[in-house]
Amino acid sequence: MTVELTDRTEMADSSELSLDELFELLERMPVPEGYKAEIVEGTVHTSPQRDAHWEIIRRIVRALEDRFGMDVKVKSDVRIDFPGHKNGFAPDVAKLSDSAHPDAEGRWRHQDIEFIAEVISRGTATNDYGPKLRAYAMAGVPVYLIADPYAGRCRLYTQPKGTAGYRSELTIDFGTPVDLTTTLLGMTLPTEAFPRESTAPAGGPGPEPSVR
């Protein structure tokens, strides 16, 4: 199977391959350094991590460490399987509960996730606002944050309601703190130092979510 790598690469789903088999195939792909690869609804996606993308991730992780200490269970770009059809995501930031532990296969469980943040890069907006939002709601992820450096804003989702998405949705411009004090995190996330990207991602910046 040949895969051409661009800013965003998709590999057509094969009904004969399980999620684990798709990941085994992915491990043999020539994914270049600086790219993140994950499987969304049976399709392999790779996307580059540009400077602004990484800087936002770093600042979110730092804020979590400031709030919970250096031993906080925070993962980035680590495979976690989610409900739905062949969903093996690698969230930009995932905070797990203190009691979280890997399963028998050594992977973290979506049931232990308390917070996820995704930072939009070229070509990922459709997934972040679509299949991922649905999967995170189905998994019961209490807090889901999308940071969009192209539009200069965050979209905060709380109160998951399964296949119907999230009950609460809030848009926050960069520069305004994200109030998470009423969530499990019990903190405020500063955004004034979140960098912006000048080039709009494929499909335009900050599309409206497909699930409400």
N, CA, C and O of each residue as an XYZ file, in Angstrom:
848
protein
N       0.841     -1.188      0.000
C       0.000      0.000      0.000
C       0.878      1.240      0.000
O       1.729      1.387      0.877
N       0.693      2.120     -0.949
C       1.527      3.307     -1.067
C       0.825      4.503     -0.450
O      -0.357      4.736     -0.706
N       1.544      5.257      0.357
C       0.988      6.450      0.981
C       1.852      7.633      0.616
O       3.055      7.619      0.876
N       1.265      8.666      0.017
C       1.995      9.878     -0.311
C       1.858     10.859      0.842
O       0.738     11.195      1.227
N       2.961     11.321      1.397
C       2.943     12.217      2.540
C       2.942     13.666      2.073
O       3.827     14.098      1.335
N       1.931     14.408      2.518
C       1.870     15.847      2.300
C       1.609     16.468      3.661
O       1.929     15.858      4.681
N       1.029     17.676      3.704
C       0.697     18.271      4.996
C      -0.306     17.409      5.743
O      -0.301     17.354      6.973
N      -1.152     16.747      5.000
C      -2.136     15.864      5.631
C      -2.297     14.648      4.740
O      -2.648     14.783      3.568
N      -2.047     13.466      5.275
C      -2.098     12.255      4.470
C      -3.242     11.382      4.947
O      -3.437     11.204      6.149
N      -3.984     10.848      4.023
C      -5.065      9.945      4.346
C      -4.815      8.611      3.656
O      -4.388      8.553      2.502
N      -5.094      7.541      4.398
C      -4.995      6.214      3.801
C      -6.369      5.571      3.877
O      -6.949      5.470      4.959
N      -6.881      5.146      2.767
C      -8.233      4.607      2.726
C      -8.370      3.434      3.692
O      -7.446      2.642      3.872
N      -9.547      3.345      4.308
C      -9.822      2.274      5.259
C      -9.860      0.921      4.551
O     -10.383      0.787      3.444
N      -9.292     -0.066      5.223
C      -9.387     -1.440      4.727
C     -10.196     -2.242      5.728
O      -9.800     -2.367      6.887
N     -11.327     -2.789      5.297
C     -12.208     -3.519      6.212
C     -11.548     -4.790      6.729
O     -11.989     -5.363      7.725
N     -10.485     -5.232      6.048
C      -9.819     -6.452      6.488
C      -8.869     -6.202      7.656
O      -8.450     -7.149      8.320
N      -8.525     -4.942      7.916
C      -7.537     -4.634      8.940
C      -8.187     -4.137     10.219
O      -9.080     -3.290     10.183
N      -7.737     -4.665     11.350
C      -8.204     -4.182     12.641
C      -7.461     -2.896     12.983
O      -6.526     -2.513     12.280
N      -7.870     -2.232     14.056
C      -7.188     -1.014     14.471
C      -5.724     -1.298     14.804
O      -4.838     -0.527     14.436
N      -5.476     -2.406     15.503
C      -4.088     -2.753     15.831
C      -3.270     -3.026     14.573
O      -2.103     -2.645     14.490
N      -3.885     -3.688     13.596
C      -3.170     -3.970     12.353
C      -2.881     -2.685     11.582
O      -1.831     -2.558     10.953
N      -3.804     -1.742     11.631
C      -3.559     -0.459     10.989
C      -2.389      0.263     11.641
O      -1.579      0.887     10.956
N      -2.300      0.180     12.965
C      -1.178      0.816     13.647
C       0.136      0.104     13.339
O       1.181      0.745     13.231
N       0.086     -1.215     13.197
C       1.293     -1.944     12.810
C       1.756     -1.489     11.426
O       2.954     -1.341     11.183
N       0.805     -1.271     10.526
C       1.143     -0.767      9.197
C       1.688      0.654      9.291
O       2.634      1.019      8.593
N       1.077      1.446     10.163
C       1.512      2.823     10.339
C       2.961      2.890     10.827
O       3.722      3.765     10.414
N       3.334      1.957     11.711
C       4.701      1.941     12.230
C       5.728      1.690     11.140
O       6.898      2.038     11.301
N       5.307      1.092     10.034
C       6.232      0.811      8.937
C       6.223      1.919      7.878
O       6.987      1.875      6.915
N       5.352      2.905      8.069
C       5.294      4.009      7.119
C       6.427      4.990      7.371
O       6.860      5.149      8.513
N       6.914      5.650      6.330
C       8.002      6.618      6.489
C       7.480      7.978      6.951
O       7.589      8.969      6.229
N       6.900      8.021      8.187
C       6.383      9.280      8.707
C       7.564     10.161      9.125
O       8.345      9.761      9.988
N       7.708     11.338      8.537
C       8.870     12.183      8.827
C       8.821     12.763     10.235
O       7.756     12.865     10.844
N       9.974     13.134     10.731
C      10.060     13.751     12.041
C       9.261     15.054     12.049
O       9.271     15.809     11.077
N       8.573     15.303     13.160
C       7.774     16.512     13.270
C       6.344     16.350     12.809
O       5.579     17.315     12.804
N       5.970     15.132     12.419
C       4.594     14.853     12.012
C       3.928     13.960     13.058
O       4.564     13.088     13.649
N       2.637     14.198     13.271
C       1.850     13.335     14.141
C       0.978     12.440     13.283
O       0.393     12.895     12.300
N       0.888     11.172     13.648
C       0.062     10.232     12.899
C      -0.957      9.602     13.840
O      -0.637      9.248     14.975
N      -2.184      9.467     13.353
C      -3.231      8.829     14.133
C      -4.267      8.264     13.182
O      -4.225      8.518     11.978
N      -5.206      7.489     13.733
C      -6.226      6.849     12.917
C      -7.589      7.364     13.357
O      -7.988      7.212     14.511
N      -8.287      7.971     12.420
C      -9.600      8.557     12.686
C     -10.627      7.858     11.810
O     -10.606      7.983     10.586
N     -11.519      7.125     12.448
C     -12.558      6.379     11.744
C     -11.977      5.501     10.650
O     -12.499      5.448      9.536
N     -10.890      4.811     10.979
C     -10.296      3.843     10.063
C      -9.378      4.421      9.018
O      -8.877      3.685      8.167
N      -9.140      5.730      9.056
C      -8.275      6.380      8.079
C      -7.053      6.957      8.769
O      -7.182      7.615      9.801
N      -5.875      6.722      8.220
C      -4.639      7.249      8.788
C      -4.476      8.706      8.369
O      -4.588      9.042      7.190
N      -4.211      9.562      9.348
C      -3.970     10.982      9.088
C      -2.609     11.360      9.658
O      -2.284     10.987     10.785
N      -1.825     12.084      8.902
C      -0.590     12.647      9.430
C      -0.643     14.155      9.248
O      -1.102     14.654      8.220
N      -0.171     14.868     10.251
C      -0.197     16.335     10.183
C       1.067     16.888     10.828
O       1.567     16.325     11.802
N       1.589     17.997     10.282
C       2.826     18.576     10.815
C       2.567     19.364     12.086
O       1.489     19.930     12.267
N       3.561     19.398     12.966
C       3.491     20.225     14.165
C       4.381     21.434     13.946
O       5.603     21.352     14.072
N       3.761     22.551     13.618
C       4.515     23.776     13.392
C       4.804     24.459     14.732
O       4.319     24.032     15.780
N       5.596     25.518     14.674
C       6.033     26.197     15.894
C       4.864     26.649     16.759
O       4.853     26.410     17.966
N       3.876     27.303     16.143
C       2.736     27.805     16.913
C       1.977     26.650     17.560
O       1.525     26.748     18.701
N       1.846     25.560     16.815
C       1.160     24.363     17.305
C       1.847     23.854     18.566
O       1.190     23.616     19.580
N       3.156     23.687     18.507
C       3.899     23.174     19.643
C       3.896     24.152     20.810
O       3.781     23.729     21.960
N       4.018     25.446     20.542
C       4.057     26.432     21.610
C       2.761     26.419     22.422
O       2.797     26.560     23.644
N       1.634     26.253     21.761
C       0.356     26.196     22.478
C       0.279     24.926     23.316
O      -0.151     24.966     24.468
N       0.695     23.798     22.743
C       0.722     22.551     23.515
C       1.588     22.711     24.753
O       1.194     22.324     25.853
N       2.770     23.286     24.565
C       3.708     23.445     25.679
C       3.118     24.307     26.789
O       3.291     24.008     27.970
N       2.427     25.370     26.413
C       1.864     26.261     27.415
C       0.686     25.617     28.154
O       0.485     25.871     29.341
N      -0.080     24.796     27.462
C      -1.173     24.083     28.133
C      -0.606     23.073     29.127
O      -1.071     22.982     30.263
N       0.405     22.313     28.693
C       1.028     21.342     29.600
C       1.639     22.048     30.806
O       1.502     21.580     31.936
N       2.307     23.166     30.572
C       2.917     23.920     31.676
C       1.855     24.383     32.672
O       2.069     24.314     33.883
N       0.719     24.852     32.173
C      -0.359     25.290     33.057
C      -0.890     24.134     33.898
O      -1.206     24.309     35.075
N      -0.986     22.958     33.291
C      -1.438     21.780     34.042
C      -0.418     21.392     35.107
O      -0.787     21.005     36.215
N       0.866     21.496     34.767
C       1.908     21.189     35.755
C       1.905     22.213     36.884
O       2.119     21.854     38.042
N       1.665     23.478     36.565
C       1.582     24.498     37.605
C       0.423     24.217     38.551
O       0.515     24.469     39.752
N      -0.659     23.698     38.006
C      -1.856     23.436     38.818
C      -1.748     22.136     39.608
O      -2.136     22.089     40.775
N      -1.227     21.084     38.988
C      -1.274     19.758     39.603
C       0.086     19.211     40.018
O       0.155     18.169     40.670
N       1.169     19.897     39.652
C       2.495     19.412     39.997
C       3.124     18.633     38.856
O       2.451     18.240     37.903
N       4.434     18.417     38.970
C       5.179     17.765     37.898
C       4.802     16.303     37.706
O       5.101     15.724     36.662
N       4.152     15.699     38.694
C       3.775     14.294     38.579
C       2.403     14.099     37.952
O       1.905     12.976     37.880
N       1.788     15.189     37.497
C       0.480     15.065     36.863
C       0.583     14.135     35.657
O       1.577     14.151     34.930
N      -0.450     13.330     35.455
C      -0.435     12.381     34.342
C      -0.964     13.068     33.087
O      -2.164     13.068     32.810
N      -0.030     13.652     32.337
C      -0.354     14.336     31.090
C       0.385     13.641     29.948
O       1.586     13.387     30.035
N      -0.340     13.342     28.892
C       0.242     12.676     27.734
C       0.052     13.542     26.492
O      -0.916     14.296     26.389
N       0.989     13.422     25.549
C       0.893     14.137     24.282
C       1.335     13.217     23.162
O       2.387     12.582     23.237
N       0.508     13.153     22.111
C       0.817     12.324     20.940
C       1.005     10.855     21.294
O       1.835     10.167     20.700
N       0.236     10.385     22.255
C       0.278      8.982     22.666
C      -1.034      8.325     22.252
O      -2.106      8.891     22.464
N      -0.954      7.149     21.670
C      -2.159      6.472     21.199
C      -3.105      6.156     22.349
O      -2.720      5.575     23.363
N      -4.368      6.564     22.152
C      -5.456      6.210     23.053
C      -6.639      5.843     22.172
O      -7.009      6.614     21.286
N      -7.236      4.689     22.397
C      -8.366      4.244     21.584
C      -9.676      4.798     22.140
O      -9.876      4.861     23.353
N     -10.561      5.196     21.228
C     -11.825      5.812     21.612
C     -12.986      5.085     20.953
O     -12.799      4.354     19.980
N     -14.199      5.290     21.490
C     -15.376      4.653     20.893
C     -15.564      5.087     19.441
O     -15.068      6.128     19.009
N     -16.293      4.259     18.711
C     -16.532      4.540     17.306
C     -15.781      3.566     16.427
O     -15.199      2.595     16.913
N     -15.796      3.826     15.137
C     -15.197      2.921     14.161
C     -13.696      3.168     14.029
O     -13.277      4.161     13.433
N     -12.897      2.273     14.579
C     -11.439      2.311     14.414
C     -10.864      3.690     14.722
O     -10.260      4.331     13.862
N     -11.060      4.130     15.946
C     -10.551      5.422     16.384
C      -9.356      5.238     17.315
O      -9.522      4.908     18.489
N      -8.182      5.447     16.801
C      -6.963      5.424     17.598
C      -6.308      6.791     17.515
O      -5.495      7.048     16.626
N      -6.668      7.674     18.453
C      -6.208      9.052     18.397
C      -4.915      9.241     19.176
O      -4.551      8.421     20.020
N      -4.233     10.333     18.876
C      -3.048     10.748     19.632
C      -3.266     12.209     20.022
O      -2.713     13.106     19.385
N      -4.066     12.459     21.062
C      -4.412     13.840     21.424
C      -3.171     14.701     21.658
O      -2.143     14.218     22.132
N      -3.288     15.979     21.318
C      -2.174     16.898     21.558
C      -1.874     16.989     23.050
O      -0.712     16.996     23.454
N      -2.919     17.059     23.863
C      -2.759     17.049     25.319
C      -3.896     16.224     25.917
O      -5.063     16.456     25.600
N      -3.572     15.282     26.762
C      -4.581     14.493     27.466
C      -4.184     14.382     28.932
O      -3.118     13.860     29.257
N      -5.044     14.874     29.810
C      -4.795     14.728     31.249
C      -5.612     13.564     31.768
O      -6.822     13.482     31.555
N      -4.921     12.661     32.457
C      -5.563     11.482     33.017
C      -5.765     11.664     34.518
O      -5.106     12.491     35.148
N      -6.672     10.890     35.075
C      -6.903     10.943     36.519
C      -5.685     10.405     37.256
O      -4.883      9.665     36.688
N      -5.553     10.781     38.520
C      -4.418     10.321     39.318
C      -4.388      8.805     39.440
O      -3.318      8.214     39.582
N      -5.560      8.170     39.387
C      -5.647      6.717     39.547
C      -5.501      5.962     38.234
O      -5.598      4.734     38.218
N      -5.269      6.668     37.134
C      -5.180      6.018     35.828
C      -4.002      5.059     35.761
O      -2.947      5.302     36.346
N      -4.201      3.979     35.044
C      -3.125      3.011     34.836
C      -3.303      2.363     33.473
O      -4.434      2.238     33.004
N      -2.217      1.946     32.820
C      -2.321      1.317     31.499
C      -3.106      0.017     31.559
O      -3.163     -0.638     32.600
N      -3.712     -0.351     30.436
C      -4.440     -1.612     30.376
C      -3.474     -2.776     30.158
O      -2.256     -2.603     30.205
N      -4.027     -3.952     29.920
C      -3.195     -5.148     29.775
C      -2.243     -5.055     28.591
O      -1.225     -5.747     28.562
N      -2.560     -4.208     27.614
C      -1.705     -4.044     26.437
C      -0.764     -2.860     26.576
O      -0.047     -2.511     25.638
N      -0.770     -2.234     27.773
C       0.145     -1.125     28.013
C      -0.325      0.209     27.486
O       0.470      1.144     27.384
N      -1.622      0.325     27.141
C      -2.149      1.579     26.622
C      -3.059      2.241     27.652
O      -3.698      1.568     28.461
N      -3.105      3.576     27.605
C      -3.970      4.326     28.505
C      -5.417      4.212     28.038
O      -5.691      4.083     26.845
N      -6.344      4.262     29.005
C      -7.760      4.063     28.705
C      -8.483      5.408     28.611
O      -8.206      6.336     29.371
N      -9.402      5.488     27.671
C     -10.154      6.739     27.526
C     -11.049      7.005     28.740
O     -11.417      8.149     29.005
N     -11.394      5.948     29.470
C     -12.247      6.131     30.649
C     -11.566      6.952     31.741
O     -12.239      7.480     32.626
N     -10.244      7.066     31.690
C      -9.502      7.783     32.736
C      -9.166      9.224     32.352
O      -8.492      9.923     33.107
N      -9.626      9.667     31.196
C      -9.278     11.011     30.729
C     -10.187     12.055     31.370
O     -11.406     11.889     31.422
N      -9.572     13.138     31.859
C     -10.313     14.242     32.454
C     -10.323     15.488     31.567
O     -11.181     16.357     31.719
N      -9.382     15.568     30.657
C      -9.265     16.773     29.827
C      -8.481     16.440     28.563
O      -7.482     15.722     28.607
N      -8.947     16.972     27.443
C      -8.216     16.842     26.183
C      -8.157     18.212     25.520
O      -9.137     18.957     25.516
N      -7.000     18.531     24.964
C      -6.839     19.732     24.151
C      -6.279     19.327     22.796
O      -5.321     18.558     22.716
N      -6.874     19.842     21.747
C      -6.371     19.663     20.396
C      -6.039     21.039     19.829
O      -6.817     21.981     19.979
N      -4.892     21.152     19.185
C      -4.483     22.403     18.551
C      -4.569     22.205     17.043
O      -3.917     21.321     16.486
N      -5.358     23.011     16.404
C      -5.582     22.868     14.967
C      -4.289     23.153     14.195
O      -3.624     24.162     14.427
N      -3.953     22.261     13.290
C      -2.875     22.492     12.338
C      -3.462     22.303     10.945
O      -4.652     22.021     10.812
N      -2.665     22.450      9.932
C      -3.191     22.375      8.571
C      -3.910     21.056      8.328
O      -3.332     19.979      8.477
N      -5.183     21.158      7.952
C      -5.938     19.975      7.576
C      -6.603     19.236      8.707
O      -7.317     18.270      8.437
N      -6.417     19.628      9.982
C      -6.985     18.843     11.076
C      -8.298     19.390     11.603
O      -8.954     18.723     12.403
N      -8.708     20.587     11.180
C      -9.913     21.210     11.734
C     -11.139     20.321     11.565
O     -11.945     20.191     12.487
N     -11.284     19.710     10.392
C     -12.452     18.866     10.137
C     -12.535     17.723     11.137
O     -13.620     17.408     11.625
N     -11.410     17.100     11.447
C     -11.406     16.018     12.427
C     -11.653     16.537     13.846
O     -12.425     15.950     14.603
N     -10.986     17.647     14.198
C     -11.083     18.143     15.572
C     -12.503     18.568     15.916
O     -12.954     18.361     17.043
N     -13.218     19.161     14.956
C     -14.580     19.608     15.186
C     -15.627     18.548     14.837
O     -16.807     18.709     15.148
N     -15.187     17.462     14.188
C     -16.129     16.452     13.743
C     -15.963     15.115     14.433
O     -16.451     14.940     15.549
N     -15.274     14.142     13.786
C     -15.148     12.802     14.358
C     -14.549     12.780     15.763
O     -14.986     12.000     16.610
N     -13.559     13.624     16.015
C     -12.939     13.618     17.340
C     -13.903     14.158     18.396
O     -14.009     13.602     19.489
N     -14.598     15.232     18.067
C     -15.566     15.770     19.018
C     -16.610     14.714     19.367
O     -16.949     14.537     20.537
N     -17.117     14.020     18.363
C     -18.118     12.986     18.614
C     -17.546     11.863     19.469
O     -18.192     11.402     20.410
N     -16.329     11.421     19.140
C     -15.718     10.320     19.892
C     -15.429     10.720     21.332
O     -15.637      9.926     22.249
N     -14.951     11.947     21.540
C     -14.657     12.392     22.903
C     -15.944     12.493     23.723
O     -15.952     12.154     24.906
N     -17.023     12.955     23.105
C     -18.297     13.016     23.820
C     -18.797     11.612     24.148
O     -19.266     11.365     25.259
N     -18.700     10.695     23.194
C     -19.118      9.310     23.434
C     -18.304      8.672     24.545
O     -18.819      7.867     25.320
N     -17.018      9.038     24.620
C     -16.137      8.480     25.645
C     -16.368      9.130     27.010
O     -15.828      8.669     28.015
N     -17.157     10.184     27.049
C     -17.419     10.859     28.314
C     -16.291     11.749     28.783
O     -16.167     12.007     29.980
N     -15.457     12.228     27.857
C     -14.377     13.151     28.231
C     -15.012     14.429     28.779
O     -15.731     15.108     28.045
N     -14.771     14.780     30.044
C     -15.499     15.887     30.661
C     -15.212     17.255     30.057
O     -16.101     18.102     29.977
N     -13.961     17.472     29.630
C     -13.569     18.791     29.123
C     -12.755     18.598     27.838
O     -11.744     17.896     27.825
N     -13.216     19.233     26.769
C     -12.521     19.179     25.481
C     -12.293     20.606     25.008
O     -13.236     21.384     24.868
N     -11.022     20.943     24.761
C     -10.650     22.285     24.332
C      -9.989     22.222     22.961
O      -9.057     21.444     22.753
N     -10.469     23.040     22.024
C      -9.836     23.180     20.721
C      -9.198     24.560     20.664
O      -9.878     25.570     20.843
N      -7.900     24.606     20.415
C      -7.203     25.882     20.246
C      -6.918     26.085     18.765
O      -6.312     25.228     18.121
N      -7.348     27.204     18.234
C      -7.221     27.484     16.805
C      -6.304     28.688     16.595
O      -6.753     29.828     16.711
N      -5.019     28.452     16.286
C      -4.088     29.569     16.113
C      -4.339     30.371     14.838
O      -3.805     31.471     14.693
N      -5.138     29.844     13.916
C      -5.454     30.570     12.681
C      -6.548     31.608     12.931
O      -6.485     32.723     12.413
N      -7.547     31.235     13.724
C      -8.636     32.157     14.053
C      -8.342     32.940     15.328
O      -9.016     33.929     15.613
N      -7.335     32.506     16.104
C      -6.999     33.179     17.347
C      -8.054     33.023     18.408
O      -8.414     33.985     19.086
N      -8.558     31.793     18.555
C      -9.601     31.559     19.544
C      -9.582     30.109     20.012
O      -8.984     29.236     19.382
N     -10.247     29.882     21.126
C     -10.434     28.536     21.660
C     -11.923     28.210     21.649
O     -12.766     29.100     21.762
N     -12.233     26.936     21.515
C     -13.605     26.463     21.646
C     -13.608     25.439     22.784
O     -12.896     24.436     22.728
N     -14.410     25.700     23.808
C     -14.446     24.849     24.994
C     -15.751     24.065     25.035
O     -16.836     24.639     24.939
N     -15.634     22.746     25.178
C     -16.796     21.869     25.272
C     -16.788     21.178     26.634
O     -15.769     20.630     27.053
N     -17.932     21.210     27.321
C     -18.077     20.517     28.605
C     -19.448     19.838     28.650
O     -20.309     20.089     27.806
N     -19.629     18.987     29.639
C     -20.879     18.255     29.845
C     -21.214     17.351     28.659
O     -22.170     17.609     27.928
N     -20.425     16.293     28.471
C     -20.680     15.376     27.347
C     -22.026     14.683     27.486
O     -22.467     14.362     28.590
N     -22.669     14.458     26.348
C     -23.957     13.749     26.356
C     -23.967     12.643     25.299
O     -24.915     12.498     24.527
N     -22.882     11.871     25.293
C     -22.801     10.698     24.420
C     -22.801     11.054     22.958
O     -22.085     11.962     22.536
N     -23.605     10.341     22.172
C     -23.600     10.522     20.725
C     -24.127     11.896     20.303
O     -23.961     12.294     19.150
N     -24.758     12.617     21.225
C     -25.308     13.941     20.896
C     -24.305     15.061     21.094
O     -24.652     16.230     20.927
N     -23.081     14.736     21.443
C     -22.043     15.756     21.591
C     -21.944     16.300     23.002
O     -22.014     15.541     23.968
N     -21.779     17.616     23.128
C     -21.621     18.274     24.422
C     -22.756     19.269     24.657
O     -23.216     19.935     23.729
N     -23.194     19.357     25.895
C     -24.271     20.295     26.227
C     -23.792     21.735     26.234
O     -24.534     22.641     25.853
N     -22.557     21.952     26.666
C     -22.047     23.314     26.812
C     -20.925     23.578     25.826
O     -20.016     22.763     25.670
N     -20.996     24.726     25.159
C     -19.975     25.132     24.184
C     -19.705     26.623     24.365
O     -20.635     27.426     24.450
N     -18.441     26.980     24.421
C     -18.070     28.371     24.651
C     -16.886     28.737     23.767
O     -15.945     27.955     23.638
N     -16.923     29.911     23.162
C     -15.818     30.415     22.349
C     -15.082     31.493     23.118
O     -15.696     32.413     23.658
N     -13.748     31.376     23.165
C     -12.913     32.317     23.908
C     -11.800     32.812     22.997
O     -11.067     32.003     22.430
N     -11.662     34.110     22.845
C     -10.591     34.671     22.036
C      -9.249     34.530     22.745
O      -9.179     34.600     23.972
N      -8.181     34.329     21.966
C      -6.839     34.345     22.548
C      -6.648     35.673     23.284
O      -7.028     36.732     22.784
N      -6.068     35.601     24.452
C      -5.890     36.778     25.287
C      -6.844     36.783     26.465
O      -6.595     37.448     27.470
N      -7.950     36.033     26.341
C      -8.916     35.901     27.433
C      -8.694     34.561     28.128
O      -8.648     33.535     27.450
N      -8.556     34.530     29.444
C      -8.349     33.256     30.141
C      -9.531     32.308     29.928
O     -10.680     32.742     29.847
N      -9.237     31.028     29.842
C     -10.282     30.008     29.745
C     -10.633     29.574     31.161
O      -9.803     29.009     31.873
N     -11.865     29.842     31.560
C     -12.304     29.540     32.925
C     -12.676     28.061     33.030
O     -13.691     27.620     32.489
N     -11.841     27.311     33.732
C     -12.079     25.880     33.949
C     -12.329     25.597     35.429
O     -12.222     24.454     35.874
N     -12.661     26.636     36.183
C     -12.794     26.493     37.638
C     -13.987     25.638     38.033
O     -14.000     25.066     39.123
N     -14.993     25.540     37.164
C     -16.169     24.737     37.497
C     -16.065     23.307     36.961
O     -17.012     22.529     37.080
N     -14.917     22.959     36.371
C     -14.694     21.612     35.857
C     -13.807     20.833     36.819
O     -13.411     21.341     37.868
N     -13.502     19.600     36.450
C     -12.612     18.771     37.262
C     -11.241     19.406     37.440
O     -10.555     19.127     38.422
N     -10.836     20.252     36.505
C      -9.508     20.848     36.561
C      -9.399     21.918     37.633
O      -8.334     22.094     38.225
N     -10.486     22.636     37.891
C     -10.474     23.663     38.917
C      -9.382     24.696     38.723
O      -8.661     25.016     39.668
N      -9.247     25.225     37.511
C      -8.162     26.138     37.204
C      -8.583     27.114     36.107
O      -9.632     26.959     35.482
N      -7.753     28.105     35.893
C      -7.927     29.031     34.777
C      -6.730     28.884     33.847
O      -5.583     28.898     34.292
N      -7.003     28.743     32.561
C      -5.940     28.561     31.574
C      -5.657     29.886     30.887
O      -6.520     30.389     30.167
N      -4.470     30.475     31.084
C      -4.145     31.729     30.396
C      -3.887     31.476     28.915
O      -3.320     30.447     28.545
N      -4.303     32.414     28.069
C      -4.113     32.261     26.625
C      -3.434     33.466     25.989
O      -3.264     33.502     24.770
N      -3.037     34.466     26.803
C      -2.489     35.678     26.205
C      -1.191     35.431     25.444
O      -0.841     36.203     24.551
N      -0.471     34.356     25.790
C       0.789     34.060     25.114
C       0.623     33.021     24.001
O       1.617     32.605     23.406
N      -0.619     32.590     23.706
C      -0.830     31.641     22.621
C      -0.490     32.323     21.292
O      -1.077     33.356     20.971
N       0.433     31.774     20.524
C       0.788     32.387     19.232
C      -0.284     32.137     18.185
O      -1.129     31.255     18.338
N      -0.237     32.920     17.128
C      -1.172     32.777     16.018
C      -0.431     32.344     14.762
O       0.768     32.585     14.617
N      -1.156     31.705     13.866
C      -0.655     31.358     12.547
C      -1.265     32.316     11.537
O      -2.449     32.640     11.623
N      -0.465     32.773     10.579
C      -0.961     33.741      9.609
C      -1.618     33.103      8.407
O      -2.396     33.754      7.710
N      -1.318     31.839      8.150
C      -1.867     31.155      6.982
C      -3.031     30.282      7.404
O      -2.884     29.429      8.279
N      -4.170     30.483      6.797
C      -5.359     29.715      7.156
C      -5.185     28.249      6.799
O      -4.589     27.934      5.769
N      -5.700     27.334      7.640
C      -5.604     25.906      7.344
C      -6.545     25.514      6.217
O      -7.423     26.283      5.826
N      -6.347     24.310      5.701
C      -7.224     23.818      4.636
C      -8.669     23.829      5.118
O      -8.965     23.367      6.220
N      -9.558     24.353      4.298
C     -10.962     24.412      4.663
C     -11.325     25.672      5.414
O     -12.494     25.885      5.737
N     -10.331     26.524      5.701
C     -10.625     27.783      6.380
C     -10.476     27.649      7.866
O     -10.555     26.537      8.388
N     -10.261     28.755      8.582
C     -10.062     28.719     10.016
C     -11.346     28.515     10.779
O     -12.396     29.043     10.413
N     -11.249     27.740     11.848
C     -12.320     27.657     12.815
C     -13.694     27.341     12.271
O     -14.604     28.154     12.433
N     -13.899     26.164     11.614
C     -15.216     25.852     11.112
C     -16.191     25.633     12.270
O     -15.784     25.287     13.379
N     -17.473     25.838     12.001
C     -18.449     25.557     13.035
C     -18.505     24.057     13.272
O     -18.405     23.283     12.320
N     -18.664     23.625     14.529
C     -18.693     22.199     14.833
C     -19.901     21.535     14.197
O     -20.958     22.149     14.051
N     -19.734     20.279     13.821
C     -20.807     19.552     13.174
C     -21.733     18.875     14.181
O     -22.791     18.370     13.807
N     -21.346     18.860     15.449
C     -22.155     18.239     16.487
C     -22.452     19.276     17.539
O     -21.545     19.957     18.018
N     -23.719     19.407     17.908
C     -24.101     20.366     18.944
C     -24.872     19.664     20.035
O     -25.286     20.299     21.005
